[in-house]
Amino acid sequence: MNVPSDAARCYKIVFRGECGTVFADLFSDLVIESRHGYTRVVAAVRDASEFYGLLERFQDLALQPVSLSEIGSAAAGLDASSQALVRLAGLAACERKPASAMYEQVMAAIREGISVDEIIDALAVLLPVVGTARITALASAVQHACDELAGSSADGAARAPGVAATHG
């Protein structure tokens, strides 16, 4: 498929750390959202030169991207958050997936802006379909992610909604 050269392409770039207020001042033409210890940026660029120029601006600020993707290229009609939930559901349906794979998918979903409560709701919907054993394994990965988020900030600022700091 040929894309006209004057058509803007949208990209989502995720950075580690919450720097939304800094970005808002420096990049007024971008859609910016910070939460759960990550900052998501959505940018429309017209060509490769503008794209790489934007990446250089981020590099000048010593920002390290965690992920970069073209929006809409992975699955027609599904936004990135929906794609992350579908990947979690697929992982729950698979047998014998390592805990590390489950944990990585849970963290990827959180980086996409999905709350822990939404992940738990998805697990509840999957329970009658995939069974208790698989949901328990994925729930353990959710707990591990929550523990990491709760411990990633001394004041709990990076804590996911509904996640209390664990003491023990």
Protein Blocks (a to p, Z undefined) as FASTA:
>chain_A
ZZdfklccddddddedjfklmmmmmmmmbccddeehiacdddddfbfklmmmmmmmmmmn
opacfbdcdehklpghiafklmmmmmmmmmmmpghiafklmmmmmmmmmmnopafklmmm
mmmmmmmmnojklmmmmmmmmmmmmmmmmmmpmnlmmpcehiacddZZ
